[in-house]
Amino acid sequence: MIRSVIERGVATGELDDPQPALTAQYIPAFIRAARLYGPRDLPDEALAEHFLHLLAQGLVRRRP
């Protein structure tokens, strides 16, 4: 399901992902690892917000 959502986003030009199948594997692994090894007191909303930020923005600072 994750892969098909990413592939549709790529097809419409909304997303830029050269490897949707690989990204689809990263997403649940990222969430699982954060839940298992991340801060115990991190609320679900904070995890979701952080994950979406990383997915949409990445870690690289955009130059103006």
For each residue, the residues with C-beta under 8 A, 3 or more apart:
1: 4 5
2: 5 6 23 24 27 28
3: 6 7 20 21 23 24
4: 1 7 8
5: 1 2 8 9
6: 2 3 9 10 15 17 20 23 24
7: 3 4 10 11 20
8: 4 5 11 12
9: 5 6 12 14 15 17
10: 6 7 13 14 15 16 17 20
11: 7 8
12: 8 9 15
13: 10
14: 9 10
15: 6 9 10 12
16: 10
17: 6 9 10 20 23
18:
19: 22 23
20: 3 6 7 10 17 23 24
21: 3 24 25
22: 19 25 26
23: 2 3 6 17 19 20 26 27
24: 2 3 6 20 21 27
25: 21 22 28 29
26: 22 23 29 30
27: 2 23 24 30 31 55
28: 2 25 31 32
29: 25 26 32 33
30: 26 27 33 34 51
31: 27 28 34 35 47 51
32: 28 29 35 36
33: 29 30 36 37 38
34: 30 31 37 38 42 47 51
35: 31 32 38 47
36: 32 33
37: 33 34
38: 33 34 35 42 47
39: 42
40:
41:
42: 34 38 39 46 47
43: 46 47
44: 47 48
45: 48 49
46: 42 43 49 50
47: 31 34 35 38 42 43 44 50 51
48: 44 45 51 52
49: 45 46 52 53
50: 46 47 53 54
51: 30 31 34 47 48 54 55
52: 48 49 55 56
53: 49 50 56 57
54: 50 51 57 58 59
55: 27 51 52
56: 52 53
57: 53 54 62
58: 54
59: 54
60:
61:
62: 57
63:
64:
